[in-house]
């Protein structure tokens, strides 16, 4: 008998991720604007600035995952500060539109097999994500929705992980006890908050550029 009744997953960089690298997204966004070819070196510099700034305490404190409007405002401002508008006018908005489009996301190779295996074992499955836009269209497009019973997104409740509310809300939706639930994520600052509810937590290392995410570890624990 499994020690768990349910498994909760973080979404971004745990089950799914944006297709291609940041430079690819910038070039695609520029093409969608009808802008001419961008200089690869300049694009690389802009994307590095995006990455460097996006995970700072200053950016995280702006509450970008607390509402749809705030998400768009904070991210487009960040893209502008990083230099997108110098590459092409309107590129910040075009890049944002691309990143929230369901077709821009991909599942890791072992995501769907893992979700299927968990459901076949009789475990309940949910997603708990800090996000300012609806991830469900992407999950539907990728074929994940039939295996996920609840999706709890921060912008719906106005609170982000590590606050216990998102984790407990998912448990309530699934009808399971926190102490019989495993939370799987990749961010020790946010996903580890599930521990305060009595859940066990599995933190994955950063994903490789290609290949499986390492979700087989989840099956070994359940």
TIRO-2110 file (N, C-alpha, C; in Angstrom, 1 decimal):
// TIRO-2110
0.8, -1.2, 0.0, N, 1, A
0.0, 0.0, 0.0, CA, 1, A
0.9, 1.3, 0.0, C, 1, A
0.5, 2.3, -0.8, N, 2, A
1.3, 3.5, -0.9, CA, 2, A
1.2, 4.3, 0.4, C, 2, A
2.3, 4.9, 0.7, N, 3, A
2.3, 5.8, 1.9, CA, 3, A
1.5, 7.1, 1.6, C, 3, A
1.2, 7.4, 0.3, N, 4, A
0.6, 8.6, -0.1, CA, 4, A
-0.8, 8.3, -0.7, C, 4, A
-1.7, 9.3, -0.6, N, 5, A
-3.0, 9.2, -1.3, CA, 5, A
-3.0, 10.1, -2.5, C, 5, A
-2.1, 11.1, -2.5, N, 6, A
-2.1, 12.1, -3.6, CA, 6, A
-0.7, 12.6, -3.8, C, 6, A
-0.5, 13.2, -5.0, N, 7, A
0.8, 13.8, -5.4, CA, 7, A
0.4, 15.2, -6.0, C, 7, A
1.0, 16.2, -5.5, N, 8, A
0.9, 17.6, -6.0, CA, 8, A
2.2, 18.0, -6.7, C, 8, A
2.0, 18.6, -7.9, N, 9, A
3.2, 19.1, -8.6, CA, 9, A
3.2, 20.6, -8.8, C, 9, A
4.4, 21.2, -8.8, N, 10, A
4.6, 22.5, -9.3, CA, 10, A
4.4, 22.3, -10.8, C, 10, A
4.2, 23.4, -11.6, N, 11, A
4.0, 23.3, -13.0, CA, 11, A
5.3, 23.7, -13.8, C, 11, A
5.6, 25.0, -13.8, N, 12, A
6.8, 25.5, -14.6, CA, 12, A
8.1, 24.9, -14.1, C, 12, A
8.8, 24.3, -15.1, N, 13, A
10.1, 23.6, -14.8, CA, 13, A
10.0, 22.4, -14.0, C, 13, A
8.8, 21.9, -13.7, N, 14, A
8.6, 20.6, -13.0, CA, 14, A
7.9, 19.7, -14.0, C, 14, A
6.7, 20.1, -14.5, N, 15, A
6.0, 19.3, -15.4, CA, 15, A
6.1, 19.9, -16.9, C, 15, A
6.1, 21.2, -17.0, N, 16, A
6.2, 21.8, -18.3, CA, 16, A
7.2, 23.0, -18.3, C, 16, A
7.5, 23.4, -19.5, N, 17, A
8.4, 24.5, -19.6, CA, 17, A
8.2, 25.2, -21.0, C, 17, A
8.7, 26.4, -21.2, N, 18, A
8.6, 27.1, -22.4, CA, 18, A
9.4, 26.3, -23.5, C, 18, A
8.9, 26.2, -24.7, N, 19, A
9.6, 25.5, -25.7, CA, 19, A
10.8, 26.4, -26.2, C, 19, A
11.9, 25.8, -26.4, N, 20, A
13.1, 26.5, -26.9, CA, 20, A
13.7, 27.4, -25.8, C, 20, A
14.7, 28.1, -26.2, N, 21, A
15.4, 29.0, -25.2, CA, 21, A
14.9, 30.4, -25.3, C, 21, A
15.3, 31.3, -24.5, N, 22, A
14.9, 32.6, -24.5, CA, 22, A
15.2, 33.4, -25.7, C, 22, A
16.3, 33.2, -26.3, N, 23, A
16.7, 33.8, -27.5, CA, 23, A
15.7, 33.4, -28.7, C, 23, A
15.4, 32.1, -28.7, N, 24, A
14.4, 31.7, -29.7, CA, 24, A
13.1, 32.4, -29.6, C, 24, A
12.6, 32.6, -28.3, N, 25, A
11.3, 33.2, -28.1, CA, 25, A
11.4, 34.7, -28.6, C, 25, A
12.5, 35.4, -28.3, N, 26, A
12.7, 36.7, -28.7, CA, 26, A
12.7, 36.9, -30.2, C, 26, A
13.3, 36.0, -30.9, N, 27, A
13.3, 36.0, -32.4, CA, 27, A
11.9, 35.7, -32.9, C, 27, A
11.2, 34.8, -32.3, N, 28, A
9.8, 34.5, -32.7, CA, 28, A
8.9, 35.7, -32.5, C, 28, A
9.1, 36.4, -31.3, N, 29, A
8.2, 37.5, -31.0, CA, 29, A
8.5, 38.7, -32.0, C, 29, A
9.8, 38.8, -32.4, N, 30, A
10.1, 39.9, -33.4, CA, 30, A
9.5, 39.5, -34.7, C, 30, A
9.5, 38.3, -35.1, N, 31, A
8.9, 37.8, -36.4, CA, 31, A
7.4, 38.1, -36.4, C, 31, A
6.8, 37.8, -35.2, N, 32, A
5.3, 38.1, -35.1, CA, 32, A
5.0, 39.6, -35.3, C, 32, A
6.0, 40.4, -34.9, N, 33, A
5.8, 41.9, -35.1, CA, 33, A
6.0, 42.3, -36.6, C, 33, A
6.7, 41.4, -37.3, N, 34, A
7.1, 41.8, -38.7, CA, 34, A
8.4, 42.5, -38.7, C, 34, A
9.1, 42.5, -37.6, N, 35, A
10.4, 43.2, -37.5, CA, 35, A
11.5, 42.4, -38.3, C, 35, A
12.5, 43.0, -38.7, N, 36, A
13.5, 42.4, -39.4, CA, 36, A
14.4, 41.5, -38.5, C, 36, A
15.3, 40.7, -39.1, N, 37, A
16.1, 39.8, -38.3, CA, 37, A
16.9, 40.6, -37.2, C, 37, A
16.9, 40.1, -36.0, N, 38, A
17.6, 40.7, -34.9, CA, 38, A
19.1, 40.2, -34.8, C, 38, A
19.9, 41.0, -34.3, N, 39, A
21.3, 40.7, -34.1, CA, 39, A
21.4, 39.6, -32.9, C, 39, A
21.9, 38.4, -33.2, N, 40, A
21.9, 37.4, -32.2, CA, 40, A
22.7, 37.7, -30.9, C, 40, A
23.7, 38.5, -31.0, N, 41, A
24.5, 38.9, -29.8, CA, 41, A
23.7, 39.8, -29.0, C, 41, A
23.0, 40.8, -29.6, N, 42, A
22.1, 41.7, -28.8, CA, 42, A
21.0, 41.0, -28.2, C, 42, A
20.4, 40.0, -28.9, N, 43, A
19.3, 39.2, -28.3, CA, 43, A
19.8, 38.4, -27.1, C, 43, A
21.0, 37.9, -27.2, N, 44, A
21.5, 37.1, -26.1, CA, 44, A
21.7, 38.0, -24.9, C, 44, A
22.2, 39.2, -25.1, N, 45, A
22.5, 40.1, -24.0, CA, 45, A
21.1, 40.5, -23.3, C, 45, A
20.1, 40.8, -24.1, N, 46, A
18.8, 41.1, -23.6, CA, 46, A
18.2, 40.0, -22.7, C, 46, A
18.3, 38.8, -23.3, N, 47, A
17.7, 37.7, -22.5, CA, 47, A
18.5, 37.4, -21.2, C, 47, A
19.8, 37.5, -21.3, N, 48, A
20.6, 37.3, -20.0, CA, 48, A
20.2, 38.4, -19.0, C, 48, A
19.9, 39.6, -19.4, N, 49, A
19.4, 40.6, -18.4, CA, 49, A
18.0, 40.2, -17.9, C, 49, A
17.2, 39.6, -18.7, N, 50, A
15.9, 39.2, -18.3, CA, 50, A
16.1, 38.1, -17.2, C, 50, A
16.9, 37.1, -17.5, N, 51, A
17.1, 36.1, -16.5, CA, 51, A
17.8, 36.6, -15.2, C, 51, A
18.7, 37.5, -15.3, N, 52, A
19.4, 38.0, -14.1, CA, 52, A
18.4, 38.8, -13.2, C, 52, A
17.5, 39.5, -13.8, N, 53, A
16.6, 40.3, -13.1, CA, 53, A
15.4, 39.6, -12.5, C, 53, A
14.9, 38.6, -13.3, N, 54, A
13.6, 38.0, -13.0, CA, 54, A
13.6, 37.3, -11.7, C, 54, A
14.7, 36.8, -11.2, N, 55, A
14.7, 36.0, -9.9, CA, 55, A
15.2, 36.8, -8.7, C, 55, A
15.4, 38.1, -8.9, N, 56, A
15.9, 38.9, -7.8, CA, 56, A
14.7, 39.2, -6.8, C, 56, A
15.1, 39.5, -5.6, N, 57, A
14.1, 39.7, -4.5, CA, 57, A
13.3, 40.9, -4.9, C, 57, A
13.9, 41.9, -5.6, N, 58, A
13.1, 43.1, -6.0, CA, 58, A
12.0, 42.7, -6.9, C, 58, A
12.3, 41.9, -7.9, N, 59, A
11.3, 41.5, -8.9, CA, 59, A
10.2, 40.6, -8.3, C, 59, A
10.6, 39.7, -7.4, N, 60, A
9.7, 38.8, -6.8, CA, 60, A
8.7, 39.5, -5.9, C, 60, A
9.2, 40.6, -5.3, N, 61, A
8.4, 41.4, -4.4, CA, 61, A
7.3, 42.2, -5.1, C, 61, A
7.3, 42.2, -6.4, N, 62, A
6.3, 43.0, -7.1, CA, 62, A
5.0, 42.3, -7.3, C, 62, A
4.9, 41.1, -6.8, N, 63, A
3.6, 40.4, -6.8, CA, 63, A
3.1, 40.0, -8.2, C, 63, A
4.0, 39.6, -9.1, N, 64, A
3.6, 39.4, -10.5, CA, 64, A
2.7, 38.2, -10.6, C, 64, A
2.7, 37.3, -9.7, N, 65, A
1.8, 36.1, -9.8, CA, 65, A
0.5, 36.2, -9.0, C, 65, A
0.2, 37.4, -8.6, N, 66, A
-1.0, 37.6, -7.8, CA, 66, A
-2.3, 38.0, -8.6, C, 66, A
-2.1, 38.4, -9.8, N, 67, A
-3.2, 38.7, -10.7, CA, 67, A
-2.8, 38.7, -12.1, C, 67, A
-3.8, 38.5, -13.0, N, 68, A
-3.5, 38.6, -14.4, CA, 68, A
-2.9, 39.9, -14.8, C, 68, A
-3.5, 41.0, -14.4, N, 69, A
-3.0, 42.3, -14.7, CA, 69, A
-1.6, 42.6, -14.2, C, 69, A
-1.4, 42.2, -13.0, N, 70, A
-0.1, 42.5, -12.4, CA, 70, A
1.0, 41.7, -13.1, C, 70, A
0.7, 40.4, -13.5, N, 71, A
1.6, 39.6, -14.2, CA, 71, A
2.1, 40.2, -15.5, C, 71, A
1.1, 40.7, -16.2, N, 72, A
1.4, 41.3, -17.5, CA, 72, A
2.2, 42.6, -17.3, C, 72, A
1.8, 43.4, -16.3, N, 73, A
2.5, 44.7, -16.1, CA, 73, A
3.9, 44.5, -15.6, C, 73, A
4.2, 43.6, -14.7, N, 74, A
5.5, 43.4, -14.2, CA, 74, A
6.5, 42.8, -15.3, C, 74, A
6.0, 41.8, -16.0, N, 75, A
6.8, 41.1, -17.0, CA, 75, A
7.1, 42.0, -18.2, C, 75, A
6.1, 42.7, -18.7, N, 76, A
6.4, 43.6, -19.8, CA, 76, A
7.4, 44.7, -19.4, C, 76, A
7.2, 45.2, -18.2, N, 77, A
8.1, 46.2, -17.7, CA, 77, A
9.6, 45.7, -17.6, C, 77, A
9.7, 44.5, -17.1, N, 78, A
11.0, 43.8, -17.0, CA, 78, A
11.6, 43.7, -18.4, C, 78, A
10.8, 43.2, -19.4, N, 79, A
11.3, 43.0, -20.7, CA, 79, A
11.8, 44.4, -21.3, C, 79, A
11.1, 45.4, -21.0, N, 80, A
11.5, 46.8, -21.5, CA, 80, A
12.8, 47.2, -20.9, C, 80, A
12.9, 47.1, -19.5, N, 81, A
14.1, 47.5, -18.9, CA, 81, A
15.3, 46.6, -19.4, C, 81, A
15.1, 45.4, -19.7, N, 82, A
16.2, 44.5, -20.2, CA, 82, A
16.6, 44.9, -21.6, C, 82, A
15.8, 45.7, -22.3, N, 83, A
16.3, 46.1, -23.6, CA, 83, A
15.4, 45.7, -24.8, C, 83, A
14.3, 45.1, -24.6, N, 84, A
13.5, 44.6, -25.7, CA, 84, A
13.1, 45.7, -26.6, C, 84, A
12.7, 46.9, -26.1, N, 85, A
12.2, 47.9, -26.9, CA, 85, A
13.3, 48.5, -27.8, C, 85, A
14.6, 48.4, -27.4, N, 86, A
15.7, 48.8, -28.2, CA, 86, A
15.9, 47.9, -29.4, C, 86, A
15.5, 46.6, -29.2, N, 87, A
15.6, 45.7, -30.3, CA, 87, A
14.5, 45.9, -31.4, C, 87, A
13.3, 46.1, -30.9, N, 88, A
12.2, 46.4, -31.8, CA, 88, A
11.0, 47.0, -31.0, C, 88, A
10.4, 48.0, -31.5, N, 89, A
9.3, 48.6, -30.8, CA, 89, A
8.1, 47.7, -30.7, C, 89, A
7.6, 47.6, -29.5, N, 90, A
6.5, 46.7, -29.2, CA, 90, A
6.9, 45.2, -28.9, C, 90, A
8.2, 45.0, -28.8, N, 91, A
8.7, 43.6, -28.6, CA, 91, A
8.4, 43.1, -27.2, C, 91, A
8.3, 44.0, -26.2, N, 92, A
8.0, 43.6, -24.8, CA, 92, A
6.6, 42.9, -24.8, C, 92, A
5.7, 43.6, -25.4, N, 93, A
4.3, 43.1, -25.4, CA, 93, A
4.2, 41.8, -26.2, C, 93, A
4.9, 41.8, -27.4, N, 94, A
4.9, 40.6, -28.2, CA, 94, A
5.5, 39.4, -27.6, C, 94, A
6.6, 39.6, -26.8, N, 95, A
7.2, 38.5, -26.1, CA, 95, A
6.3, 38.0, -25.0, C, 95, A
5.7, 38.9, -24.3, N, 96, A
4.7, 38.5, -23.2, CA, 96, A
3.6, 37.7, -23.8, C, 96, A
3.0, 38.1, -24.9, N, 97, A
1.9, 37.4, -25.5, CA, 97, A
2.4, 36.0, -25.9, C, 97, A
3.6, 35.8, -26.3, N, 98, A
4.1, 34.5, -26.7, CA, 98, A
4.3, 33.6, -25.5, C, 98, A
4.8, 34.2, -24.4, N, 99, A
5.0, 33.3, -23.2, CA, 99, A
3.8, 32.8, -22.6, C, 99, A
2.7, 33.5, -22.7, N, 100, A
1.4, 33.1, -22.1, CA, 100, A
0.5, 32.3, -23.1, C, 100, A
1.0, 32.1, -24.3, N, 101, A
0.3, 31.4, -25.2, CA, 101, A
0.4, 29.9, -25.0, C, 101, A
-0.7, 29.1, -25.0, N, 102, A
-0.6, 27.7, -24.7, CA, 102, A
0.3, 26.9, -25.6, C, 102, A
0.4, 27.4, -26.9, N, 103, A
1.2, 26.7, -27.9, CA, 103, A
2.7, 26.9, -27.7, C, 103, A
3.1, 27.7, -26.7, N, 104, A
4.5, 28.0, -26.5, CA, 104, A
5.1, 27.1, -25.5, C, 104, A
4.3, 26.2, -24.9, N, 105, A
4.8, 25.3, -23.8, CA, 105, A
4.9, 23.9, -24.2, C, 105, A
5.9, 23.2, -23.6, N, 106, A
6.1, 21.7, -23.8, CA, 106, A
6.2, 21.0, -22.5, C, 106, A
5.8, 19.7, -22.6, N, 107, A
5.9, 18.9, -21.4, CA, 107, A
7.3, 18.1, -21.5, C, 107, A
7.9, 17.8, -20.3, N, 108, A
9.1, 17.0, -20.3, CA, 108, A
8.7, 15.6, -20.8, C, 108, A
9.7, 14.9, -21.3, N, 109, A
9.4, 13.6, -21.9, CA, 109, A
8.8, 12.6, -20.9, C, 109, A
9.1, 12.7, -19.6, N, 110, A
8.6, 11.8, -18.6, CA, 110, A
7.4, 12.3, -17.8, C, 110, A
6.9, 13.5, -18.2, N, 111, A
5.7, 14.1, -17.5, CA, 111, A
4.5, 13.2, -17.7, C, 111, A
4.1, 13.0, -18.9, N, 112, A
2.8, 12.3, -19.2, CA, 112, A
2.9, 10.8, -18.7, C, 112, A
4.0, 10.1, -18.9, N, 113, A
4.1, 8.7, -18.4, CA, 113, A
4.0, 8.7, -16.8, C, 113, A
4.6, 9.7, -16.2, N, 114, A
4.5, 9.7, -14.7, CA, 114, A
3.1, 10.0, -14.2, C, 114, A
2.4, 10.9, -14.8, N, 115, A
1.0, 11.2, -14.4, CA, 115, A
0.1, 10.0, -14.6, C, 115, A
0.3, 9.4, -15.8, N, 116, A
-0.5, 8.2, -16.1, CA, 116, A
-0.2, 7.1, -15.0, C, 116, A
1.0, 6.8, -14.7, N, 117, A
1.4, 5.8, -13.8, CA, 117, A
0.8, 6.1, -12.4, C, 117, A
0.8, 7.3, -12.0, N, 118, A
0.3, 7.7, -10.7, CA, 118, A
-1.2, 7.4, -10.6, C, 118, A
-1.9, 7.8, -11.7, N, 119, A
-3.4, 7.6, -11.7, CA, 119, A
-3.7, 6.1, -11.8, C, 119, A
-2.9, 5.3, -12.5, N, 120, A
-3.1, 3.9, -12.6, CA, 120, A
-2.9, 3.2, -11.2, C, 120, A
-2.1, 3.8, -10.4, N, 121, A
-1.9, 3.3, -9.0, CA, 121, A
-3.0, 3.8, -8.0, C, 121, A
-3.9, 4.6, -8.5, N, 122, A
-5.0, 5.0, -7.7, CA, 122, A
-4.7, 6.3, -6.9, C, 122, A
-3.6, 7.0, -7.2, N, 123, A
-3.3, 8.2, -6.5, CA, 123, A
-4.0, 9.4, -7.1, C, 123, A
-4.4, 10.4, -6.3, N, 124, A
-5.0, 11.6, -6.8, CA, 124, A
-3.8, 12.5, -7.2, C, 124, A
-4.1, 13.3, -8.2, N, 125, A
-3.0, 14.2, -8.8, CA, 125, A
-3.5, 15.6, -8.9, C, 125, A
-2.7, 16.6, -8.4, N, 126, A
-3.0, 18.0, -8.6, CA, 126, A
-1.8, 18.8, -8.9, C, 126, A
-2.0, 20.1, -9.3, N, 127, A
-1.0, 21.0, -9.6, CA, 127, A
-1.2, 22.2, -8.8, C, 127, A
-0.1, 22.7, -8.2, N, 128, A
-0.1, 24.0, -7.4, CA, 128, A
1.0, 24.9, -8.0, C, 128, A
0.6, 26.0, -8.5, N, 129, A
1.6, 26.8, -9.3, CA, 129, A
1.4, 28.3, -9.0, C, 129, A
2.6, 28.9, -8.8, N, 130, A
2.7, 30.4, -8.7, CA, 130, A
2.7, 30.9, -10.2, C, 130, A
1.6, 31.4, -10.6, N, 131, A
1.4, 31.9, -12.0, CA, 131, A
0.4, 33.0, -12.0, C, 131, A
0.6, 34.0, -13.0, N, 132, A
-0.3, 35.1, -13.2, CA, 132, A
-1.2, 34.9, -14.4, C, 132, A
-1.1, 33.7, -15.0, N, 133, A
-2.0, 33.4, -16.1, CA, 133, A
-2.4, 32.0, -16.1, C, 133, A
-3.5, 31.6, -16.8, N, 134, A
-4.1, 30.3, -16.7, CA, 134, A
-3.2, 29.3, -17.5, C, 134, A
-2.7, 28.3, -16.7, N, 135, A
-1.9, 27.2, -17.3, CA, 135, A
-2.7, 26.1, -17.9, C, 135, A
-4.0, 26.1, -17.6, N, 136, A
-4.8, 24.9, -18.0, CA, 136, A
-4.9, 24.7, -19.6, C, 136, A
-5.0, 25.8, -20.4, N, 137, A
-5.0, 25.6, -21.8, CA, 137, A
-3.8, 24.9, -22.3, C, 137, A
-2.6, 25.2, -21.8, N, 138, A
-1.4, 24.5, -22.1, CA, 138, A
-1.4, 23.1, -21.7, C, 138, A
-1.9, 22.8, -20.5, N, 139, A
-1.9, 21.5, -20.0, CA, 139, A
-2.9, 20.6, -20.9, C, 139, A
-4.0, 21.2, -21.3, N, 140, A
-5.0, 20.6, -22.1, CA, 140, A
-4.3, 20.2, -23.5, C, 140, A
-3.7, 21.2, -24.1, N, 141, A
-3.0, 21.0, -25.4, CA, 141, A
-2.0, 19.9, -25.3, C, 141, A
-1.3, 19.8, -24.2, N, 142, A
-0.2, 18.8, -24.0, CA, 142, A
-0.7, 17.4, -23.6, C, 142, A
-2.0, 17.3, -23.4, N, 143, A
-2.6, 16.0, -23.0, CA, 143, A
-2.5, 15.7, -21.6, C, 143, A
-2.2, 16.6, -20.7, N, 144, A
-2.0, 16.4, -19.3, CA, 144, A
-3.3, 16.4, -18.5, C, 144, A
-4.3, 17.2, -19.0, N, 145, A
-5.5, 17.5, -18.2, CA, 145, A
-6.2, 16.2, -17.7, C, 145, A
-6.4, 15.2, -18.5, N, 146, A
-7.1, 14.0, -18.1, CA, 146, A
-6.5, 13.3, -16.8, C, 146, A
-5.3, 13.6, -16.5, N, 147, A
-4.6, 13.0, -15.4, CA, 147, A
-4.4, 13.9, -14.2, C, 147, A
-4.9, 15.1, -14.3, N, 148, A
-4.8, 16.1, -13.2, CA, 148, A
-6.2, 16.5, -12.8, C, 148, A
-6.5, 16.3, -11.5, N, 149, A
-7.8, 16.5, -11.0, CA, 149, A
-8.1, 17.9, -10.5, C, 149, A
-7.1, 18.6, -10.1, N, 150, A
-7.2, 20.0, -9.7, CA, 150, A
-6.0, 20.8, -10.0, C, 150, A
-6.2, 22.1, -10.4, N, 151, A
-5.1, 23.0, -10.7, CA, 151, A
-5.3, 24.3, -9.8, C, 151, A
-4.4, 24.5, -8.8, N, 152, A
-4.5, 25.6, -7.9, CA, 152, A
-3.5, 26.7, -8.4, C, 152, A
-3.9, 27.8, -8.8, N, 153, A
-3.0, 28.8, -9.4, CA, 153, A
-3.0, 30.1, -8.5, C, 153, A
-1.9, 30.6, -8.2, N, 154, A
-1.8, 31.7, -7.2, CA, 154, A
-2.7, 32.9, -7.5, C, 154, A
-2.8, 33.3, -8.8, N, 155, A
-3.6, 34.5, -9.2, CA, 155, A
-5.0, 34.3, -8.9, C, 155, A
-5.5, 33.1, -8.8, N, 156, A
-6.9, 32.8, -8.4, CA, 156, A
-7.2, 33.2, -7.0, C, 156, A
-6.2, 33.0, -6.1, N, 157, A
-6.4, 33.2, -4.7, CA, 157, A
-5.7, 34.3, -4.1, C, 157, A
-4.9, 35.0, -4.9, N, 158, A
-4.1, 36.2, -4.4, CA, 158, A
-3.1, 35.8, -3.4, C, 158, A
-2.5, 34.6, -3.4, N, 159, A
-1.5, 34.2, -2.5, CA, 159, A
-0.6, 33.3, -3.2, C, 159, A
0.7, 33.4, -2.9, N, 160, A
1.7, 32.5, -3.5, CA, 160, A
2.3, 31.5, -2.5, C, 160, A
2.9, 30.5, -3.0, N, 161, A
3.8, 29.6, -2.2, CA, 161, A
5.0, 30.5, -1.7, C, 161, A
5.5, 30.3, -0.5, N, 162, A
5.3, 29.1, 0.4, CA, 162, A
4.1, 29.2, 1.3, C, 162, A
3.3, 30.2, 1.2, N, 163, A
2.1, 30.2, 2.0, CA, 163, A
1.4, 28.9, 2.0, C, 163, A
0.9, 28.4, 3.1, N, 164, A
0.3, 27.1, 3.1, CA, 164, A
-1.1, 27.0, 2.4, C, 164, A
-1.7, 28.1, 2.1, N, 165, A
-3.1, 28.1, 1.6, CA, 165, A
-3.1, 27.4, 0.2, C, 165, A
-2.2, 27.6, -0.7, N, 166, A
-2.4, 26.9, -2.0, CA, 166, A
-2.3, 25.4, -1.9, C, 166, A
-1.4, 24.9, -1.0, N, 167, A
-1.2, 23.5, -0.8, CA, 167, A
-2.5, 22.9, -0.1, C, 167, A
-3.0, 23.6, 0.9, N, 168, A
-4.1, 23.1, 1.6, CA, 168, A
-5.4, 23.1, 0.7, C, 168, A
-5.5, 24.1, -0.1, N, 169, A
-6.6, 24.2, -1.1, CA, 169, A
-6.6, 23.0, -2.0, C, 169, A
-5.4, 22.7, -2.5, N, 170, A
-5.4, 21.5, -3.4, CA, 170, A
-5.8, 20.2, -2.7, C, 170, A
-5.4, 20.1, -1.4, N, 171, A
-5.8, 18.9, -0.7, CA, 171, A
-7.3, 18.9, -0.5, C, 171, A
-7.8, 20.0, -0.2, N, 172, A
-9.3, 20.1, 0.0, CA, 172, A
-10.0, 19.7, -1.3, C, 172, A
-9.5, 20.2, -2.4, N, 173, A
-10.2, 19.8, -3.7, CA, 173, A
-10.1, 18.3, -3.9, C, 173, A
-9.0, 17.7, -3.5, N, 174, A
-8.8, 16.3, -3.8, CA, 174, A
-9.4, 15.4, -2.7, C, 174, A
-9.7, 16.0, -1.6, N, 175, A
-10.3, 15.2, -0.5, CA, 175, A
-9.3, 14.3, 0.2, C, 175, A
-8.0, 14.8, 0.3, N, 176, A
-6.9, 14.1, 1.0, CA, 176, A
-6.3, 14.9, 2.1, C, 176, A
-5.7, 14.2, 3.0, N, 177, A
-5.0, 14.8, 4.1, CA, 177, A
-3.6, 15.2, 3.7, C, 177, A
-3.1, 16.4, 4.2, N, 178, A
-1.7, 16.8, 3.9, CA, 178, A
-0.7, 15.8, 4.2, C, 178, A
-0.8, 15.1, 5.3, N, 179, A
0.2, 14.2, 5.7, CA, 179, A
0.3, 12.9, 4.9, C, 179, A
-0.7, 12.8, 4.0, N, 180, A
-0.7, 11.6, 3.1, CA, 180, A
-0.5, 12.1, 1.6, C, 180, A
0.1, 13.3, 1.5, N, 181, A
0.3, 14.0, 0.2, CA, 181, A
1.8, 14.3, 0.0, C, 181, A
2.2, 14.0, -1.2, N, 182, A
3.6, 14.3, -1.6, CA, 182, A
3.6, 15.6, -2.5, C, 182, A
4.4, 16.6, -2.2, N, 183, A
4.5, 17.7, -3.1, CA, 183, A
5.8, 17.6, -3.8, C, 183, A
5.8, 17.8, -5.2, N, 184, A
6.9, 17.7, -6.0, CA, 184, A
7.2, 19.1, -6.7, C, 184, A
8.4, 19.6, -6.5, N, 185, A
8.7, 20.9, -7.2, CA, 185, A
10.2, 21.1, -7.4, C, 185, A
10.6, 22.3, -7.7, N, 186, A
12.0, 22.6, -8.0, CA, 186, A
12.5, 23.8, -7.3, C, 186, A
11.7, 24.5, -6.6, N, 187, A
12.1, 25.7, -5.9, CA, 187, A
12.1, 25.6, -4.4, C, 187, A
13.3, 25.5, -3.8, N, 188, A
13.3, 25.3, -2.3, CA, 188, A
12.7, 26.5, -1.5, C, 188, A
12.6, 27.7, -2.1, N, 189, A
12.1, 28.8, -1.5, CA, 189, A
10.5, 28.8, -1.4, C, 189, A
9.9, 28.2, -2.4, N, 190, A
8.5, 28.2, -2.5, CA, 190, A
7.8, 26.8, -2.3, C, 190, A
8.3, 25.8, -3.0, N, 191, A
7.7, 24.5, -2.9, CA, 191, A
7.9, 23.8, -1.6, C, 191, A
9.0, 24.2, -0.9, N, 192, A
9.2, 23.6, 0.4, CA, 192, A
8.2, 24.1, 1.5, C, 192, A
7.5, 25.1, 1.2, N, 193, A
6.5, 25.6, 2.1, CA, 193, A
5.4, 24.5, 2.4, C, 193, A
5.3, 23.5, 1.6, N, 194, A
4.3, 22.4, 1.8, CA, 194, A
4.6, 21.7, 3.1, C, 194, A
5.9, 21.7, 3.5, N, 195, A
6.3, 21.0, 4.7, CA, 195, A
5.5, 21.5, 5.9, C, 195, A
5.2, 22.8, 6.0, N, 196, A
4.5, 23.4, 7.1, CA, 196, A
3.1, 22.9, 7.3, C, 196, A
2.6, 22.3, 6.2, N, 197, A
1.2, 21.7, 6.3, CA, 197, A
1.2, 20.2, 6.7, C, 197, A
2.4, 19.7, 6.8, N, 198, A
2.5, 18.2, 7.1, CA, 198, A
2.8, 17.4, 5.9, C, 198, A
2.9, 18.0, 4.8, N, 199, A
3.2, 17.2, 3.6, CA, 199, A
4.7, 16.8, 3.5, C, 199, A
5.0, 15.7, 2.8, N, 200, A
6.4, 15.4, 2.4, CA, 200, A
6.6, 16.2, 1.1, C, 200, A
7.9, 16.5, 0.9, N, 201, A
8.3, 17.3, -0.3, CA, 201, A
9.5, 16.7, -1.0, C, 201, A
9.4, 16.6, -2.3, N, 202, A
10.5, 16.2, -3.2, CA, 202, A
10.9, 17.3, -4.0, C, 202, A
12.1, 17.8, -3.9, N, 203, A
12.6, 18.9, -4.7, CA, 203, A
13.6, 18.4, -5.7, C, 203, A
13.3, 18.7, -7.0, N, 204, A
14.1, 18.2, -8.1, CA, 204, A
15.2, 19.2, -8.4, C, 204, A
16.3, 18.8, -8.9, N, 205, A
17.4, 19.7, -9.3, CA, 205, A
17.0, 20.4, -10.6, C, 205, A
17.7, 21.5, -11.0, N, 206, A
17.3, 22.2, -12.2, CA, 206, A
17.3, 21.2, -13.4, C, 206, A
16.3, 21.4, -14.3, N, 207, A
16.2, 20.5, -15.5, CA, 207, A
17.4, 20.6, -16.4, C, 207, A
17.7, 19.5, -17.1, N, 208, A
18.7, 19.5, -18.1, CA, 208, A
18.1, 20.2, -19.4, C, 208, A
18.9, 20.6, -20.3, N, 209, A
18.4, 21.2, -21.5, CA, 209, A
17.6, 20.3, -22.3, C, 209, A
17.9, 19.0, -22.3, N, 210, A
17.1, 18.0, -23.0, CA, 210, A
16.9, 16.8, -22.2, C, 210, A
16.0, 16.0, -22.6, N, 211, A
15.8, 14.7, -21.9, CA, 211, A
14.8, 14.7, -20.8, C, 211, A
14.6, 13.6, -20.1, N, 212, A
13.6, 13.5, -19.0, CA, 212, A
13.9, 14.5, -17.9, C, 212, A
12.8, 14.8, -17.1, N, 213, A
12.9, 15.7, -16.0, CA, 213, A
13.4, 15.0, -14.7, C, 213, A
13.4, 13.6, -14.7, N, 214, A
13.7, 12.9, -13.5, CA, 214, A
12.5, 12.6, -12.6, C, 214, A
11.3, 12.6, -13.2, N, 215, A
10.1, 12.4, -12.5, CA, 215, A
9.9, 10.9, -12.0, C, 215, A
10.8, 10.0, -12.5, N, 216, A
10.8, 8.6, -12.1, CA, 216, A
11.0, 8.5, -10.6, C, 216, A
11.7, 9.5, -10.0, N, 217, A
11.9, 9.5, -8.6, CA, 217, A
10.5, 9.5, -7.8, C, 217, A
9.6, 10.2, -8.4, N, 218, A
8.2, 10.3, -7.8, CA, 218, A
7.6, 8.9, -7.7, C, 218, A
7.8, 8.1, -8.8, N, 219, A
7.2, 6.8, -8.8, CA, 219, A
7.9, 5.9, -7.8, C, 219, A
9.2, 6.1, -7.5, N, 220, A
9.9, 5.3, -6.6, CA, 220, A
9.4, 5.5, -5.1, C, 220, A
8.9, 6.7, -4.9, N, 221, A
8.4, 7.1, -3.6, CA, 221, A
6.9, 6.7, -3.3, C, 221, A
6.2, 6.4, -4.4, N, 222, A
4.8, 6.2, -4.2, CA, 222, A
4.4, 4.7, -4.5, C, 222, A
END
